[in-house]
């Protein structure tokens, strides 16, 4: 597939995402038109209060999660509780690829120990 064909598909994807956003906006508009303005105002107040409470809880959970991760890393084993587990993984080993490529030029036998994974792709908005 050519670069232009891929660009066309990316443009199609952007259009599909825009249509999904438009459908959601339309849903919200139709719901808003179905209620009395006082009800809408009350719903907006409820939404703001609930979002604030959820955000505070998420911030506290993020802090506690970071603390648990640090404790489990220091402990060195996976810990299970009633509802969650913190999985400890041994440290990953990494090598200086640039240095190894230079070394492999002089010692080609080391290339037998090299493997290369598949590339990954993420879609980002511009």
Buried (B, 14 or more C-beta within 10 A) or exposed (E): EEEEEEEEEEEEEEEEEEEEEEEEEEEEEEEEEEEEEEEBEEEEEEEEEEEEEEEEEEEEEEEEEEEBEEEBEEEEEEEEEEEEEBEBEEEEEEEEEEEBEEEBEEEEEEEEEEEEEEEEEEEEEE
